[in-house]
C-alpha cells in the first residue's frame, strides 16, 4: 500500500495512483528528524517511508522509520518502524537520548 502525507505533514493518506504517489515522493522532503551525535560518530535519521512496512504484522501501517548510521557510511546500525508521526518523533528522541547516554 502506498501513502502520501496530508498538508499537515503528519497524517497519512492512502494513494492508489502510483503516478501521483511517485510524483509526491519526488517532490516532498520526507525527513521527520535528523540528529548527528558527534561523540558517538553516528547520525539518527527518521523519515516517512510512503509504503507500508508492517508486512501485515500490525493493525496499523508502519509508515515511518528511524535508522542509525555511522558517520561516512550508509550501512545502518539500528532500525525502528512506527505507525504514526507522534510515535516516530518519540522513537527518534528515545534513540538519540539512549545513544547520548551510552
C-alpha positions, 0 to 999 in steps of 0.5 A: 500500500502506498501513502502520501502525507496530508498538508499537515505533514503528519497524517497519512493518506492512502494513494492508489495512483502510483503516478501521483504517489511517485510524483509526491515522493519526488517532490516532498522532503520526507525527513521527520528528524535528523540528529548527528551525535558527534561523540558517538560518530553516528547520525539518527535519521527518521523519515516517512517511508510512503509504503507500508512496512508492517508486512501485515504484522500490525493493525496499523501501517508502519509508515515511518522509520528511524535508522542509525548510521555511522558517520561516512557510511550508509550501512545502518546500525539500528532500525525502528518502524512506527505507525504514526508521526507522534510515535516516530518523533518519540522513537527518534528522541528515545534513540538519540537520548539512549545513544547520548547516554551510552 
